[in-house]
Amino acid sequence: MDWFPLYNSLRIALISTFIIFFLGIFAAYYIAKLPRLVKGIVDALLTMPLVLPPTVVGYLLLRLVGPKRPLGLFILNNFGFKIPMTWWSAILATSVVIFPLMYRTARGAFESFDETLAYSAQTLGLSNTYIFWRIRMPYCRQGIMAGTVLAFARALGEYGATSMIAGYTPGKTATISTTVYQLWRTNDDAGAFAWVMVNMAISIVVLIAVNLLEKKRNR
């Protein structure tokens, strides 16, 4: 059994989760300070990938970074490589798809924060940076950790946008999801089922971790 799809899925999920962990947290923190109208518009735009079909997200990304598009052509001419049909293009697609999960979870965690703690810290002369990392983040850590785990699980199972922008190349861009589809297409039902079981096993572990975090948060 070729384990590359598992390795590739894990590295794509880990890297994309690492990226959106920081992007989601800071977007949630700073957008919450915007005027209500502006915040509503920005929030709708950032949450859009959550409600759009993943294939539509992949199509829009191809329109953005395709080798014949302005941005894709700029990257190709100046850096000598094209983004589509590479394993790192799957990181781009996955990051876009899972960003709303991290953003909305972090926003919910920050909204539950007792602002009197921050005001009290300010009266003691503590900086906003100190308050954010040493008071706000520890207070909200359970919700943020749950969002991170959920985002990782979603990244691990992402198919639509990834298949559009990265395709399926054995040993290069193949992931668990695209491998299941390709094996099913070629009537290798046993191989497809084996990868389904691998994905289900990982998903069960992730869901157990989320439940444990939720129970700890409730306590």
Salt bridges, closest charged atoms under 4 A:
ASP43 OD2 - ARG104 NH1 3.60
ASP43 OD1 - ARG107 NH1 2.46
GLU111 OE2 - ARG107 NE 3.65
GLU115 OE2 - ARG136 NH1 2.96
GLU158 OE2 - ARG154 NH2 3.91
